[in-house]
Amino acid sequence: MNSCTFYLRGEALLELAKRIKHVKNLHQVSQAGNISYPTALQYIAKPEKASFRLDLKTLYNFLTNGLNFTGEDLAKLTLLDVFAIIDSSNFEILAAGKFEGFDVNGKNGT
């Protein structure tokens, strides 16, 4: 197997939050999560950089305060919902979650 790494799925998490938590935009996530806009943007637009050096407290604020996920929501997320496994040489996604604990039509999971 090639060299692999975790890749933060910030864009997928933002899209999920837009659908089930009515989050509107990245600026709102940044303000509510009490994280800088450049950090929030990096989590979404440049996750390869965010994944390289990820502060767990900031990630928690991003998920809970920024994206409005509750403790119950976090318990439904799998590791592969939050992170994809990618091939480090070509950034091909080898594995990623499907948010199976959530009803993506507007309600929390089933």
LOBAMI-31544 format. One line per 5 residues: for each residue x, y, z of N, C-alpha, C, O, CB. Coordinates in steps of 0.05 Angstrom, whole numbers, padded with zeros to 5 digits. Glycine has a CB too. Layout:
X,Y,Z,X,Y,Z,X,Y,Z,X,Y,Z,X,Y,Z; ... .
This chain:
00017,-00024,00000,00000,00000,00000,00018,00025,00000,00038,00026,00014,-00019,00000,00025; 00010,00044,-00015,00025,00069,-00016,00023,00084,00010,00008,00077,00028,00014,00087,-00039; 00039,00105,00013,00038,00121,00037,00011,00136,00037,00003,00149,00018,00061,00142,00037; -00003,00134,00059,-00030,00146,00062,-00030,00166,00085,-00013,00165,00102,-00051,00124,00066; -00050,00182,00085,-00054,00202,00107,-00084,00208,00110,-00100,00202,00093,-00038,00228,00101 .
-00090,00220,00133,-00118,00230,00137,-00121,00257,00124,-00102,00272,00123,-00124,00231,00167; -00144,00262,00114,-00150,00287,00100,-00177,00298,00112,-00197,00284,00110,-00152,00283,00069; -00176,00321,00124,-00200,00332,00136,-00222,00337,00115,-00217,00349,00094,-00194,00358,00151; -00246,00327,00120,-00268,00330,00101,-00285,00354,00108,-00309,00352,00111,-00286,00304,00101; -00272,00377,00110,-00285,00402,00118,-00308,00410,00100,-00329,00418,00109,-00265,00424,00119 .
-00304,00408,00074,-00325,00416,00055,-00349,00398,00057,-00372,00408,00057,-00314,00415,00026; -00345,00372,00060,-00368,00353,00063,-00382,00358,00090,-00407,00357,00091,-00358,00324,00062; -00367,00364,00111,-00380,00371,00137,-00396,00397,00135,-00417,00398,00147,-00358,00373,00159; -00385,00417,00121,-00400,00442,00118,-00426,00437,00103,-00447,00448,00110,-00382,00463,00103; -00424,00421,00081,-00449,00415,00066,-00469,00401,00083,-00493,00406,00081,-00441,00399,00041 .
-00460,00382,00099,-00478,00368,00117,-00491,00387,00137,-00516,00387,00141,-00463,00345,00133; -00475,00405,00148,-00486,00425,00167,-00505,00444,00154,-00525,00452,00166,-00463,00441,00180; -00500,00451,00129,-00519,00468,00114,-00546,00454,00111,-00567,00467,00113,-00508,00476,00086; -00546,00428,00107,-00570,00413,00102,-00586,00407,00128,-00610,00409,00129,-00565,00388,00088; -00571,00399,00149,-00586,00390,00173,-00585,00411,00196,-00602,00409,00215,-00574,00365,00183 .
-00567,00430,00195,-00564,00449,00217,-00570,00478,00208,-00568,00496,00224,-00537,00447,00230; -00576,00481,00183,-00583,00507,00172,-00560,00528,00174,-00565,00552,00177,-00608,00518,00185; -00536,00518,00173,-00513,00535,00173,-00513,00549,00145,-00517,00535,00125,-00486,00520,00178; -00507,00575,00144,-00510,00589,00119,-00484,00591,00103,-00484,00587,00079,-00520,00616,00124; -00462,00598,00117,-00437,00603,00102,-00413,00601,00121,-00416,00598,00145,-00438,00631,00089 .
-00390,00602,00108,-00365,00599,00123,-00360,00621,00143,-00348,00617,00164,-00342,00596,00104; -00369,00645,00136,-00365,00668,00154,-00380,00663,00180,-00370,00669,00202,-00375,00694,00141; -00405,00653,00178,-00421,00646,00202,-00407,00624,00218,-00406,00626,00243,-00449,00636,00193; -00395,00604,00205,-00381,00583,00218,-00357,00594,00234,-00353,00587,00257,-00371,00562,00198; -00343,00612,00221,-00319,00624,00233,-00327,00640,00258,-00315,00637,00279,-00305,00643,00214 .
-00347,00657,00256,-00356,00673,00279,-00367,00655,00302,-00359,00659,00325,-00377,00693,00271; -00385,00637,00295,-00397,00621,00316,-00377,00602,00329,-00379,00596,00352,-00421,00605,00304; -00358,00592,00313,-00338,00574,00323,-00315,00587,00337,-00298,00574,00348,-00328,00557,00301; -00315,00614,00337,-00294,00630,00349,-00267,00621,00339,-00247,00618,00354,-00295,00626,00380; -00266,00617,00312,-00240,00611,00299,-00237,00632,00277,-00256,00643,00266,-00240,00582,00288 .
-00212,00636,00270,-00207,00657,00249,-00218,00648,00223,-00220,00624,00217,-00176,00662,00247; -00226,00667,00206,-00236,00661,00180,-00215,00646,00163,-00222,00626,00150,-00245,00686,00166; -00190,00654,00164,-00170,00639,00148,-00168,00609,00157,-00163,00592,00141,-00143,00652,00151; -00171,00604,00183,-00170,00576,00193,-00194,00561,00182,-00192,00539,00172,-00169,00575,00223; -00218,00573,00185,-00242,00561,00174,-00240,00556,00144,-00248,00534,00135,-00267,00578,00181 .
-00230,00575,00130,-00226,00572,00101,-00207,00549,00095,-00211,00534,00076,-00216,00599,00089; -00186,00548,00111,-00166,00526,00107,-00179,00499,00112,-00173,00480,00097,-00142,00530,00126; -00196,00497,00132,-00210,00472,00137,-00228,00463,00114,-00231,00439,00109,-00227,00474,00163; -00238,00483,00099,-00256,00477,00077,-00242,00475,00050,-00244,00455,00036,-00278,00498,00075; -00226,00496,00044,-00214,00498,00017,-00187,00485,00015,-00179,00476,-00007,-00211,00527,00010 .
-00172,00482,00037,-00145,00471,00035,-00141,00450,00058,-00123,00454,00074,-00124,00493,00037; -00158,00430,00058,-00156,00411,00080,-00130,00396,00082,-00123,00385,00103,-00179,00391,00078; -00115,00394,00060,-00089,00381,00061,-00070,00396,00079,-00053,00384,00092,-00077,00379,00033; -00073,00423,00081,-00057,00439,00099,-00067,00436,00128,-00052,00433,00147,-00056,00468,00091; -00094,00437,00131,-00106,00434,00157,-00100,00407,00169,-00095,00405,00193,-00136,00439,00156 .
-00100,00386,00153,-00095,00359,00163,-00066,00355,00171,-00061,00338,00188,-00103,00339,00141; -00048,00371,00160,-00020,00369,00167,-00015,00377,00196,00000,00364,00210,-00003,00386,00148; -00028,00398,00204,-00025,00408,00232,-00052,00416,00242,-00061,00439,00238,-00004,00432,00233; -00066,00398,00254,-00093,00402,00263,-00095,00405,00293,-00086,00387,00308,-00111,00380,00254; -00105,00428,00302,-00109,00432,00331,-00136,00420,00339,-00157,00429,00328,-00107,00463,00338 .
-00136,00401,00357,-00161,00387,00364,-00181,00405,00377,-00205,00401,00373,-00154,00364,00382; -00173,00425,00393,-00191,00443,00405,-00205,00460,00384,-00229,00465,00385,-00177,00462,00426; -00190,00469,00364,-00201,00484,00342,-00220,00467,00325,-00241,00477,00317,-00178,00496,00324; -00213,00442,00321,-00230,00424,00306,-00256,00421,00321,-00278,00421,00309,-00217,00397,00302; -00255,00417,00348,-00279,00414,00364,-00297,00439,00362,-00321,00437,00358,-00272,00409,00393 .
-00285,00463,00364,-00300,00488,00361,-00312,00490,00333,-00335,00499,00330,-00282,00512,00366; -00297,00482,00313,-00307,00482,00285,-00332,00464,00283,-00352,00472,00271,-00285,00473,00266; -00331,00440,00294,-00353,00421,00292,-00377,00429,00309,-00400,00428,00300,-00344,00394,00300; -00372,00438,00334,-00394,00443,00352,-00405,00471,00350,-00429,00474,00344,-00385,00438,00381; -00389,00491,00355,-00399,00518,00354,-00403,00528,00326,-00422,00542,00320,-00380,00536,00369 .
-00384,00522,00308,-00385,00532,00281,-00406,00517,00264,-00423,00530,00251,-00359,00529,00268; -00406,00491,00264,-00425,00475,00248,-00450,00467,00263,-00467,00454,00251,-00411,00451,00237; -00451,00473,00288,-00474,00468,00305,-00480,00439,00311,-00502,00431,00316,-00499,00480,00293; -00459,00422,00309,-00463,00394,00316,-00464,00391,00346,-00448,00402,00360,-00440,00376,00304; -00484,00375,00356,-00486,00370,00384,-00469,00346,00392,-00457,00333,00374,-00516,00365,00392 .
-00467,00340,00417,-00453,00317,00426,-00465,00291,00414,-00451,00273,00407,-00454,00315,00457; -00492,00291,00412,-00506,00268,00400,-00498,00266,00370,-00493,00244,00360,-00536,00272,00402; -00496,00288,00356,-00487,00288,00328,-00459,00278,00326,-00453,00261,00308,-00489,00316,00316; -00441,00287,00343,-00413,00278,00342,-00411,00248,00347,-00394,00235,00335,-00397,00294,00363; -00428,00238,00364,-00428,00209,00369,-00436,00193,00345,-00428,00170,00342,-00447,00202,00393 .
-00451,00205,00327,-00460,00191,00302,-00438,00192,00281,-00438,00175,00263,-00485,00203,00292; -00420,00211,00282,-00399,00214,00262,-00379,00192,00265,-00370,00187,00288,-00386,00242,00264; -00371,00180,00244,-00349,00161,00244,-00323,00175,00238,-00323,00198,00228,-00354,00137,00224; -00301,00162,00243,-00275,00173,00236,-00274,00180,00206,-00263,00201,00199,-00253,00154,00243; -00286,00163,00189,-00285,00168,00160,-00306,00189,00151,-00305,00197,00128,-00290,00142,00146 .
-00324,00197,00169,-00341,00220,00163,-00325,00246,00166,-00329,00264,00150,-00366,00221,00182; -00308,00247,00185,-00292,00271,00191,-00266,00272,00174,-00258,00293,00165,-00285,00272,00220; -00254,00249,00170,-00229,00247,00155,-00232,00227,00132,-00244,00206,00136,-00205,00240,00173; -00221,00233,00109,-00218,00213,00088,-00189,00202,00090,-00172,00216,00100,-00224,00226,00059; -00185,00179,00080,-00159,00168,00078,-00150,00172,00048,-00164,00163,00030,-00157,00137,00086 .
-00128,00185,00045,-00119,00191,00018,-00091,00180,00013,-00075,00176,00031,-00119,00221,00013; -00085,00175,-00012,-00059,00167,-00021,-00042,00192,-00022,-00048,00211,-00036,-00059,00153,-00049; -00020,00193,-00007,-00004,00217,-00004,00010,00225,-00031,00017,00248,-00035,00017,00213,00017; 00014,00206,-00048,00029,00212,-00073,00011,00225,-00094,00021,00242,-00109,00040,00187,-00084; -00014,00219,-00095,-00031,00231,-00116,-00058,00242,-00105,-00075,00250,-00121,-00037,00210,-00137 .
-00061,00243,-00079,-00085,00253,-00066,-00111,00239,-00074,-00133,00251,-00073,-00088,00283,-00071; -00109,00214,-00083,-00133,00199,-00090,-00146,00190,-00064,-00133,00180,-00046,-00125,00174,-00107; -00172,00194,-00062,-00187,00186,-00038,-00190,00156,-00039,-00202,00144,-00057,-00215,00200,-00036; -00181,00143,-00018,-00182,00114,-00016,-00206,00105,00001,-00217,00083,-00004,-00157,00103,-00004; -00214,00121,00020,-00237,00114,00037,-00249,00140,00049,-00234,00157,00058,-00230,00094,00059 .
-00275,00142,00050,-00289,00164,00062,-00316,00155,00072,-00328,00137,00060,-00291,00189,00043; -00326,00168,00093,-00352,00161,00104,-00375,00172,00088,-00371,00188,00069,-00354,00170,00132; -00400,00163,00095,-00424,00171,00080,-00444,00185,00098,-00467,00188,00089,-00436,00147,00066; -00437,00192,00122,-00456,00205,00140,-00481,00189,00144,-00503,00200,00143,-00463,00234,00131; -00478,00163,00148,-00501,00145,00150,-00518,00150,00174,-00541,00141,00174,-00492,00117,00149 .
-00508,00163,00195,-00524,00168,00219,-00542,00192,00216,-00555,00200,00235,-00506,00172,00242; -00543,00205,00192,-00558,00229,00189,-00577,00227,00166,-00572,00215,00145,-00539,00253,00184; -00601,00239,00170,-00620,00242,00148,-00613,00268,00135,-00618,00290,00146,-00650,00242,00159; -00601,00267,00111,-00592,00291,00098,-00614,00307,00084,-00608,00326,00070,-00571,00283,00077; -00639,00300,00089,-00661,00315,00078,-00671,00336,00097,-00693,00347,00093,-00683,00296,00070 .
-00656,00341,00119,-00663,00363,00136,-00667,00356,00165,-00671,00374,00182,-00688,00375,00127; -00665,00331,00173,-00668,00323,00201,-00644,00308,00210,-00628,00298,00194,-00694,00306,00204; -00641,00307,00236,-00619,00290,00247,-00625,00261,00242,-00646,00253,00234,-00616,00296,00277; -00604,00245,00248,-00604,00217,00241,-00627,00200,00250,-00643,00208,00267,-00580,00205,00251; -00628,00177,00238,-00649,00159,00243,-00642,00139,00264,-00658,00121,00271,-00657,00144,00217 .
